[in-house]
């Protein structure tokens, strides 16, 4: 009984110390077949678009940073968002809260085979498979966007809320903070699920993300 209570308390601690945001579950990748619906394509502006990340440890706080967007597009049928894709330049992943020495060490580790393994997988991709208008969402978002997220050579389907605005020449799509489980994409270094790892070395499986996309016709 005491062992069960201890395990429950440990699991609660892991959850409490994780990054903020809505937890997003992943499933098997879906068929990518939205291009036939599109009548207009808007090219992403990499300079105006941002992808933010947050990682945390069980003990010792966390870190934040950015991942550059290499290229991408958003597609509409003339009135609604129907597709698109975003390619991320993982080689340019950076940290924004440490001094130069700490920043260099952390960025190097995240780019190593322990995490993103940029030598083999220099890019990541999110391909939209469906975009469903959301009605009366409590947080005010107006789309639920489902797509295949490919990290480290593994593709998984996720659905994330987004606020999308469209004009004749411009689309913006902004997500709230959301959280994915990195181990579902093969990144298990420092995971709490590995036996024998010290608590102060445990890195939360959950990683926080936030997207702000700007695309021009």
N, C-alpha and C positions, 0 to 999 in steps of 0.2 A: 504493500500500500504506500509506504513512504517513498519507494522507488518511483511509483507511478506519479505521485504528487511532485516529486523532484523533476521528473521529465516534463510534466505540464508547466511547472514554473519556468523551466529552462526554455521551453517553446514560447511561452508568453514573453520572456525577456527578448528573445530573438525578434518577435513581431514588433514589440514596443520600440526597439531601437532601429528599426528599418527606415528607409526613406519615405517621405510623405507622398501621398497620391492614391488614386484609385487602383486597386489590384486588378490586373488584367490577366485572365487565364488564356493559355494557348492550347490549340488543338492541331491535328494534322493539317498540313498545307492544303489549300483548296486549288481547284482549277482556275487558271488565270485566263478569263475570257470576257473582258469588258470592252475591248476595242471596237467591236461592231456597233455598240451603242453610242459611241462618241461622234459628235459632229464638229467639235471645236477643241483644239489643244492649246494649252497655255504653258509656256516654258518657265520652269522655276528660276528665280533669281537667287543664285547662291550667296550673294553678298547681303541680301535683305532677309534671307531665311536663316533660321537657327534651330539647332538640336541641342538641348541641354541634358546633361546626365548628372546623377547623384548616386554615390556608393557609400555605404556605411559599414562600420565594424560593430560587433557586439559590445566591445569595450574600446573606447578611444575615439568616438566621434566618426566623422565621415568627410568626404571630399566631393567637390563639384567640378564641372568642366563643360566643354563644348565639343561637338563633332562636326566638322565641316561638311557641307553638302557639295558633292561633285557635280551632279546634274539631276535632272528629273523633269516631270511635267504633271499637270493636272488636266483631266479631260471632262468635258460636259456634253450633254445632249442638246444644249441650247438654253436650258432652264435649270438643270440640276447637275450636280457633280456625279459622274458615273465611273471614273477611273483615274489612273495615273500611277506614277512610280517615283520613288526617291532613291538615289544612290548616294551613300555616305562614304566619305574618304576617311577610313579608319586610321590610315597612316598619319593623318593630321589631328587625331584626337588630342585634346589638351586639358590641362588642369588650370583652374582659375583662382585657387585659394591658398596655394603654398608659395614659399620663396623659391628662387631659381633652383637651388640644390634639391629641395624636396620635390619640386615640380618635375624636374628631370628624372628623378628616380621613379616616381609614381607613373609618369607617362611611359617610361621604358618598360616597367613591369606590366602595365595594362596592354602594351603592344606585343608582349612576349607570348610564347605558347601557353603560358599559364592562363591567359585570358583570350584576347582577340586573335593572337597569332598572325600579325599583319604580314609576316614574310610569306605565308601561304594564302591568306585571305585579306588583301589590302582594302577591300570595299565590303560594305553591307548594303542591303537593299530592302525596301518596303514597296510591295506591289499591291495596289488596291484591287480587290476582287468584287467588292460591292460597297455601295454608299447609300445608306437608307436614311431618308429624312426623319428626324426625331420630332415628335409632337409633345409639347407640354413637359419637357424634361425639367426636373427639379433644379438642375444647375444651369439651365438656360442654353445648353448646347443644342444645335439644330441638325446634326448628322451623327449617325453611328457608322463609322468607317471600318470595314473588315478588309484585311489584307495579309499577304504572306510576308513575314519578317524573316530575312535570311541573315544569320550571323554565323561566322566561323563555319560556313558551308552547310549549315542546318536551316531548313525552312519550316516555320511554324505559323499557323494562322492566329491572328489576334483581332479583337474588335475594340476600337478606342473611340471615345466621344470626341467630337470636334465642333467648333464654331466656324462655319464657312460663310464668307461673304463674296458675292460675285457682282462684277460690273461688266460692261462690254469688253474692257481691255485688261481686267485685273481680277485675280482670285486670291483671297487669303484663307488659310485654314489653320486654326490654332487649337491645340489640345490643352486640357488641364494637365497637371502633374499626373502621371500614371506609373504603375510599377509592374515590371515583368520579373519572372524567375530565371536568372541567368543559367541555372543548371539545365534547363530545358533546351538550351542551345549548346550544351557541352562544355560550359565553363564552370568547373567544379572546384577550382583551387580555393582553399580556405573555407570551404562550405561547412556549415554546422552539421551536415549529414555525414561527414567523414569522421570515423572513430579515432580517438586518441589525440585530436587537435586541442591545444590549449584555448581556453575561452578568450584570452586577449588576442589570439591570432585568428579568431573566427570572423570571416567577412560575410555579411548578410547575403543570402541567395537573391534577395530582392534588389533590383536596380531601378532607380527612378529616372523617368524620361519626360521631356516636354518638347513638343514640336511647334514651330511657328513658320509656316510656309507662305511664301509670296510668289505668285506666278503671273507672268505677263503674256498677253496674246501676241 
